[in-house]
Amino acid sequence: MTTIIRNGTVYDGTGSAPVRADVVVGDDGTIVEIGAGAGADAGPDVEIVDAEGCWVTPGFVDIHTHYDAELELHPQLSESLRHGVTTTLIGSCGLSLVVGEPEDLADTFCRVEGIPRDTVLPLLEQVVDWTTPAQYVEHLRSLPLGPNVVGMLGHSTARSHVMGLGRSLDAEVKPTETEMGEMCRLLDESIDAGLLGLSVNLLPWDKMGGDRYRSRPTPSVFAKFAEYRALSEVCRRRDAVFQAIPDLQSRWSIAPLLDLGRPRKGRPLRTSLLTLMDSPPAMGAWKAVGKITNTYNQRLGANVRFQALPTPFDLYTDGIENPVFEEFGAGTQALHLEDADARSQLMAAPVYREMFRKQWSNKIAPRAYHRNLYEARIVSCPDSSLDGRTFAEVAEERGQDPLDTFLDLQVEYGNDLRWYSVVANGNPEVVEQIMAHPAAMIGFSDAGAHLRNMAFYNFPLRMLKRVRDAELAGRPFMPVEQAVHKLTADIADFHRIDTGRLHVGARADLVVIDPERLDDSIEEIHEAEMPGFGDLRRLVRRNDDTVRAVMVNGNVAWSGGTPADDLGEARRYGTVLPSAAA
């Protein structure tokens, strides 16, 4: 059926000025005409989407998700789709499901990303019937996807598959020459299958779950830099993407990762690094990182980008169930214990508390979380008189040191103590500067992970709100067309995928946005049931009045705040988009 989006203001994703036009989508799912009065002679069997007063943009691209497991239970990925995200990237942070045994995959994936292992492991045991990257991609194609999916091979996945999980987690073991060759071959095979490249993780805070190797860092962390370099050369040769999390603890790895992006034999490496943000422990450091990255790109011919979130980086925490507590040994020691009573007993022990205090207060050791208990605020607690107060305020009333109060409340209430903290990007002006930075590639939502901690599913709308608010206030820092470009074609071009633009002949992945509803509703936090995950409730920010319609592959997947009747059942919406490297 032909669909016409009528009377919208069209932003085509290229950064060009918008035009008021109609967009005609043919029954093959592609755009057949864009212009004033387009489709005027269409017959009666036409679906009309009223875009009067609205922006019509390409569907947004989310370059950093961990939907790998959720796809198997809820392939419509409605939490992203409802906000106009029509393409999602899985396989980030060295983690993927491309190859491997179900238990190995669950143990590597679940604790790092805050996803229930008791749901994921039996799910993987049921569905994993693939043994090669090509078979995995075909499996994804067989799912009734909502948005399109693009993926990467995770280095932890490849390393444990080739070396065996135990050897891959042993700091004394290096891959043999044969094993190294097999990892490179697996990466080549993944790119042949259409995956975008490789993701690696040098951050030792990300820990294994399960019982066998619990609390060890993930396999990718145990590699020497020569291993990353060898795999990056496969990506360079194929003009594929190399995504990496630097070791933020020592920060030694940022410089050599940047240097990988420089041309070798005339070809740069498409390098995507995490992350450009302004955090209190290193306030303003993003400026230096951005300046150095610009130098590499503009003067040395590199192709390096830093993923960046266009919002405050805020976290909610049940007890200490949060990755920031993996930064230091005492935090990992407590998180190692899954039993609530055992954890409380540990945190009540004087020797442990002294160790916790010493590590928490260490001014020299690198950290990502500021650990400021004058800022961290209690959201809910069995003692409702504490709700809305910072730990420092409660401590003052009790005549205690704030850290003693924090630990006392952890012992008393465990995960029933829920609290909130802004980890980074707390200054709105700095967020605007980061959004506009040429090295920044907008993303890093972690959608589908840290389900109780964060809710960045609608980050594109929150970015557009910032841009529009500044424009209305008479202090524009970025035109809307540039913001749309950074959310669409800029990302698609870097990753070499065919999406992110509206033009005749393009697949119709697009979103219709009511700019008048880019209001405070898009900042409101809610909890919602997560399909397929029992009674788990995840954090979301929902603003269905803002998004009038979402099209994927020429079909209206979301409209008027509701999904299409066959979303999650029919295979007419999203698909697996191959990289041009294939």
N, C-alpha and C positions, 0 to 999 in steps of 0.2 A: 504494500500500500504506500502511495505517495504521502509524505508529510510536509506541511509548510509551516515554518515558524514565521509568523506575521509581525511586522511593524516593530522589530527589535533594533537596538543599537548594536551593531556587529563589530566585535573586536576579533580580528582574524588570527591572533597569536603571534604575528610577525613583529609587533611593535608599531605597526602603522596606525594612523589616526582612525577612529571608528567611523562607520557609515551607518546611516539608517537604511535598513534593507530587509527584504524577506529572504529566507533561506529555504530552498526546495530540496527535499531529500527523496531520492527515487526508491523504488521498491527493492533495489539491489543493495540498499544501505549506504549509498554514496551521495555526496552533494552534487546535484545536477545544475543548480542555478543559484546565484546570489545577486540581489539587486532590488531596487525599488520596483514594486509591482511584479516581482518574479512569481511565476506560477499563476498569474491572473486568469489564464485560460484553462486551469485544471478542472477536471470533471468533478462529479459529486462524490466519488469514492476517495475523498482526500481527508486525512486527519489534520486538523488545524490546531497549532499551538499558539495561543495568544501571548505575544511578547511585548505588547504595548507598555512603554515605560520601563522596559527591562533591557539588561545587557545580555547579549548572546555571545558566548565565548567558546573556544575549544574546551573539551573536558580537561580537568586538571590531572597532572601526573604526580603521584606520590612516590618519591624515589627511595623511601626507607620505611619498609613495613616488615612485620614478622607474621604475616598471614599464612605462612606455610602450613601450619596445622589447621587453622580455622577454615581454610579452603575445603578441607575434607569433610567438614560438618556443615558449613554455611557458605557455600561457594558464591552466593550472591553478594557477599561482603557489603551488606546494606549500610553499615555504619559509615563507610567511606562513600559509597555510591550516592547516598541521599544528600551529600554535600557537594556533589559535582565532580568527584574523583572518578575518572573513567579508565585510568591505567594505574596499576599498583606494581611495585617492584618487591619481590620476595628474594630470600637468600642473602640478606644483609649480615654483616658482623661475623663472617666466617661460618655462619650457620645455614644449613639448607637440608632438604630431604632428598637430594638428587640421587644419592646411593647410600647404602648402609643397612645395617640390621635395625629393626624397630627399637630395641632397648638402647642401643648405642645412640640412635637419633634422639630418643626421648631424654636420655640422661644428659646429652650435650645441649639440648634446646630449652628444656622447660624451666630450670632454675634461673638461668640467665635472663630469660624473658618474662618471668613471673606468670607462667602458664601452668595450670594444674597437670602434673604428671599422671595422676590417677585417671585423668580423662584422655590424655594424649597417647600414653603407651598402649592401652587396649585398642584405641582407634588405629594406631599405626600397625599393630599386629594384625588387624583385620584388613586394612586396605593396601598395605605395601606389597605389590606384586611386580614391581619393576626392579631391574638390576643394572640398567644403563641410563645415562642421561637422556638418550633419545626416547626410551620407554617412559621415563618420568615426564618428559614434555608431552608425549602422547596421552599419558594419564591425565595431565592437567587439561588438555584439549577436550577430553571426554567429559569433563565436569560442566554442569550448567552455570557457567561463570556469570557474575553480574558485570563488574568492570573487566577490562582487559588485564592480563597478567604478563609481566616480564620477570625474568629471574636470573639469578647468578648461582654459580657453584660456590659453596662455602668451603673455605680452606680447612676448617675443622672437620667437616664432613669428608673431604677428600683424604685428608691425612689419616684419620682413624680408619677409613675404609681400606686404604692401601697398606698401612703399617700395622693395623690391629689397634684397638682402642687403648689397651694397656701400654704398648710401646709408644703410641703417639702422645701419651701423657707422662712420659719419663724424660726428665731433663737430661739424663745421661745418654739417651739414645738419639742418634741422628739417622735419618733415612739413608738406606743404602743407595748406591748409584742406580740400581734397578728400580727401587721404590721411588726415587726422585723422578726417574724417567716415566714411571707409571702415573705419578701425579700430573706431570706435564701432559701425558697422553690423555688422561681423563679430562683435563681442562680443555684441550683441543677438541675432544669429543663433545664436551658440553657446548662449546661455541658452535660446532657443526650442527648441533641439535637446535640452535637458536637462542641459547642463553647468552647473556650480555658480557660475561667475563667472570671474574673471581672476586670474592670478598675475603679479606683477612682481618685478624684481630690480634693486636699486640697488647691488649689491656688485661693485666692479670686479675682485675677485680671480678671478671666474669667467671663464674664457678660452675662446676659440674654438679648435677643432681644425682638421684638414685642412691644406691647403697654401695656400689662397687668402688667408685672413685670419687665419692662425694667430697666437695669442697676443693678439689684440685682445679686450677685454671683450665679453660677449654683447650683442646689440642693445638689450635693455631698459635697460642701463646708460647708453646714450647719450641717453636721453630727458630733457627738462627736466621739472621737477616739474609744470608746467602740463599736460603730456601725461598724467602719472599721474592728476592731478586730474580731467581731462576723462573719462578712462576710468572712474575711480571713481564718477563721477556716473551713468554707465550702470548700474553695479552697485547704487548706492543706489536709483535709480528702480525697478529690478527686484527689490529686496530680495535681491540675490545677494551672493556672497562676494568680497571683495577681499583677496587674500593678497599679502604683500610681505616681501621681505628688505631691511631697512635697509642703508645704507652703513655697515658696522661700522668702516671705516677712518677716516672723519671723524666719524661718529656724528651729523652734522648732521640727518639725515633722520628720526630717531626721533620728534622732536617734531612735525614737520608730518604724519607718517604717523598718529601718535596723534590729531592734531587732525582728520584726515579722518573719524575715527569719530564725531565730534560730530554731532548731528542738524542737517540742513539741510531747511528746509520741513517740519519735524516728523518727519523720518525719519533715524535713525542709519545708519551704514554698517557692515555686518558685516565687520569688519577682523580678519584673522588675520596676526599678525606673528611673525617668527623672531628670536630665540628667548629664552626665559627660562632661563638657566643661569648657574652660578657658575664663572667662569673666572679663573685667577690674574692675568692682566693687569688685570682690573677686579673684583677680589674684592669681593663684597658689593654690586656695582652692581645686581644683580637686585632687591634690596630696594627701591631707589629707583624703578626702572622699574615694579615691581609696585605700589608705593604710588601713583605718578602714574596708572597705568592704572586702579586702583580709583577714584581721584578722578574721572577722565573718565567712567567707567561709572556710578558711583553718584550723582554730583552733577551731571554735565553730560548724562547720558542717552546716552552713547556705547555702542557695542557692540564693544569691542576685546578680543581675547584674544591671548595669547602662547603659541605652541607650546612644549612643554616635554618633555624626555626624563626618565623616572623612574629613570634609571640613571646610573652614571658614564659620561662621554663619553670613551671610550677608542679609540685609533687604532693600527692596525698599518700599517707602511710598508715597502715594498720600495724601497730606495735613497732617493730623494726623491719618489717617485710618491704625492703627497699634496697635497690642496688647500691645506694650510697654507703650502706653499712658494710659493703664488701671492700671498701677502701683500706680498711685497717684490720689487723689480725683479730682483735677482740670482737669486732662486729661479725666477721666470718665465723668465729668460734661459736657465737650464739646462734647464727643462722644455720650452722651445721646441724643443730638440734631441731628436729621437726616437732617433737613432743613439747607442748606448751608448758607443762609442769616442769619438765627438765630444763627448759630454757629459763623459766622464772627462777628456779633454784640456782642456776649458774649466775644469773644477773644479780642475785641477792648475796652471793658469796663475796666477802671483803677482799680477798686476793684478786678475784676477777674484776671487781669494781675499780680497784686501784690500777690494774692494767688498762682497763677501759679508759679511765680518766687520763692516764699518761698518754695513751695513743690519741685519744680524742683531742687533747689539748696541745699536741705536738705542733709547734709553730714552724718547724723545719720540713717535716715530711710533706710531700706534695698531696694535694687534695682537690677534689672537684666540688665537694659540698662545703659550704661555709661553716656549718655547725654552730650557727648563732641561735641560741635558745631564747634570745630576746626577740627574735623574728618568727621562730617556729610557733605555730598557734594550734591549740587543741580544737578539733572540729566536733568530736563527739566522744563521750566517755560514760560509763555507767554512773559516775558521779556527775550529773548534768550541771552542777554548779561550776564545773571547770570549763564547760563549753565556751568557746570564743576567746579564751585567755591564752596568752603565751606561757611557755614553761617558766620563763623568768618572773612573770607576774605571780604565778602560783607559788614559786619559790620564795618570793619576797614576803608573801602572806604567811608562809610557813617558817620564815626565818632560816631558809636553807640556801645552799649553793644551787644554782639552776641545774647543774648536771646531776646532783644528788636527787633533786626532785624528778628529773627526767627518768632516771633509773628506778626510783621508787615507784613511779607510775607504771613503768614497764613491768616491774615485778608484780604489781597488784592487779593490773588489768590486761596485760599481754596484748593480743591483737584486737581486743575490744577498745583499746585506746587508739583513736584515729586523729591524725594531726596533719598540718599543712605547712608547706614552706616553699618559697620561691628560690630556686637554686641558681638561676641565671636570668639575664635579660630583664632585670627589674626596672631599668631606666628606659622609658618610652622613646626618648630621643636617640639613644644608642641603638635600640631595636630598628629604628628607621634607617640609621646609618648602615647597619649590617644588611638590611634588606636591599639597600641600593648599591652595596659594594660589588664591584665587577667579579670578584672571586667567589662571591656567595652564590650557591645553587640552592634554591628554596626547597626545603624538605625536612628530613629528620623527624618525622612524626612518630615513628615506632608504632604505628597503627597495628593493632592486633596483639600487642605485647604490653607488659606491665599494666595489666587490666585493672588493677585496683589503685594504680599510682598516677596515671596521667590520661589526658583526653585531648589529643591534638588532631582528631579525625577531620575537623573542619578548618584546619590551618589556612587553606586558600581563602576562605571567606573572611577569616580574621585579618589576613593581610590586606585584602581589598577594602575592608572597613577602615583600617589605618590609613590607607592611601586616600580614600574618599573623605574621611574625617579631616585630614590635613588640608585637603583641597578646599573643603567647605569653610575651614577656619582661616583661609587666606594664607596658608604657609605650606604650599605643596612641596613635597620632597621627591615625588616620583609620579609621572602621569599614569593614569589607569591603564593605558595601552602597554606601557612598559611593565607594569605589575602583571598583567595578563601574560605577556611574553615570558616573564621569569617563572610563571607557574605552568607554562605549557611548552612552547616551541624551544625555549632555551634548554630545558631539561631533555626534551626528546632529541634534539640535535646532538647534545653531548653523549647521550647513550645510544645514538644511532638507531632509533626506532621511529617507525612511520606513524606519527601521531602529533598532536599539538598545534595543528593549523586548520583553519577553515578555508577551503578553496574548492573549486569545481573539480570533481574527481576524487576528493578525499573521502575516506570513511567518515561517516557522520557520527563522531563522538563529540557531543557538545552539551553545554549547560545554559539554562535560561535563569538569570538572576534578577531579582527585584532589588535595585540598589537602595530603595527607601527602607528596605528591611535589613539592611546591613547596620543593625542597631545593637543595643546592649544584650539582646537575647542570644547573640552568638557567643557571648562570653559566659553564659550561665552554665553551671556544672550540674549534672544529674547522674543518677545511677539507673542502669537498665539491665534487665535480664539478658544473659548471653546465650543464644540458642545452642543447644547441644552440650552445655557445660554445667548441667545440674542447676543448683541454686546460686551459682556465682553471679554476682552483679558487678558489671564493669562501669567505669566512669565514661561518660559521654558529654558532649556539648551538642545539643540538637537545636536546629532553627529551620524547621521545614517550611515556614512561611517565606524564607529568603530565597529558596531554590524553587522556582516554578516548575521546571522540568529538567530531566536528564535523559539524554539519548546516548545509547551505545550501539554501534554498528547499525545506525539508522533506525533503531527501535526505541520507543519511549519506555525507559526502564523505571522511571520515577516521575510522578506527577501529582501535584496537589497534596504533597505530604504523604503519599502512599505508593507502595511498589506496584509494578505491573502484576497482573494476576498470575502470570506464569514465570515470574522472576524466581530463580533458584530451581526451576524445573526444566525450562526450555533452553536449548543451546543456540539461541539466536541473538544473544547480547554479546558478552565479552568473549575473547579468545586469547590464545597465547601469541603475543606479538614477537616475531623473531628479530634479533639484532641484524643489522646490515653486515656484521662481521661473518654471519653464517653464509 
